[in-house]
Amino acid sequence: MPNNKYSAGIILLLAGIIILLGKLGLFSFLGSIFWPLLVLIPGVLLHVLYFGRVVPAVALVPGGMLVVYALLFISFNIFGWDVLQVLWPLFLFGIAVGLYEYYIFGSSKQKAILLIAIALSVFTLLFLILALMWGWGIYVIALLLIAAGAWLMYGPRNRWFFRFRK
């Protein structure tokens, strides 16, 4: 009987500590920081299951997507969710990574899968450049135009387009 009282005491002590930490906000803080692990773990698990020869290669498509999305969510937690307005094209890149892994590790080397992965990567890059240009990139374009205009006005005079004026 003394062992039961000791075990019950430990359980009650741990329950009290868990409730106290929960009321102090520790678990909500940890949950708000580490919730992307709930996305990362299944993605890594799909990769482990494929390389352990348990699931077919097509499982790498959602596996790659989940890993990329989890890394995105982790970066959003670190840098703030405001960067989502610029980094949203990386969600397309997650699909491209999954398809590329399927092409690399799958048994049938279908060129269409590779072309779709490359096309999605190119679209990701283009949309990322456009998203960057939409924000602070317009200032870079303005400064480049000012520099080009100043160079045309005050640069060397022996350029090709001045030969036609003489």
LINSUL-V271278 format. One record per backbone hydrogen bond with DSSP energy under -1.0 kcal/mol. CO is the residue of the C=O (numbers start at 1). NH is the residue of the N-H. If there is no record, write none. Layout:
BEGIN
co=(CO/CO)
nh=(NH/NH)
END
This chain:
BEGIN
co=(1/2/3/4/5/6/7/8/9/10/11/12/13/14/15/16/17/18/19/20/21/22/25/26/27/28/29/30/34/35/36/36/37/39/40/41/42/43/44/45/46/47/48/49/50/56/57/58/59/60/61/62/63/64/65/66/67/68/69/70/71/72/73/74/75/76/80/81/82/83/83/84/87/88/89/89/90/92/93/94/95/96/97/98/99/100/101/102/108/110/111/112/113/114/115/116/117/118/119/120/121/122/123/124/125/126/127/128/129/130/131/132/137/138/139/140/141/142/143/144/145/146/147/148/149/150/151/159)
nh=(5/6/7/8/9/10/11/12/13/14/15/16/17/18/19/20/21/22/23/24/26/25/29/30/31/32/33/34/37/38/39/40/41/43/44/45/46/47/48/49/50/51/52/54/53/59/60/61/63/64/65/66/67/68/69/70/71/72/73/74/75/76/77/78/79/80/83/84/85/86/87/88/90/91/92/93/94/96/97/98/99/100/101/102/103/104/105/106/110/114/115/116/117/118/119/120/121/122/123/124/125/126/127/128/129/130/131/132/133/134/135/137/141/142/143/144/145/146/147/148/149/150/151/152/153/154/155/162)
END
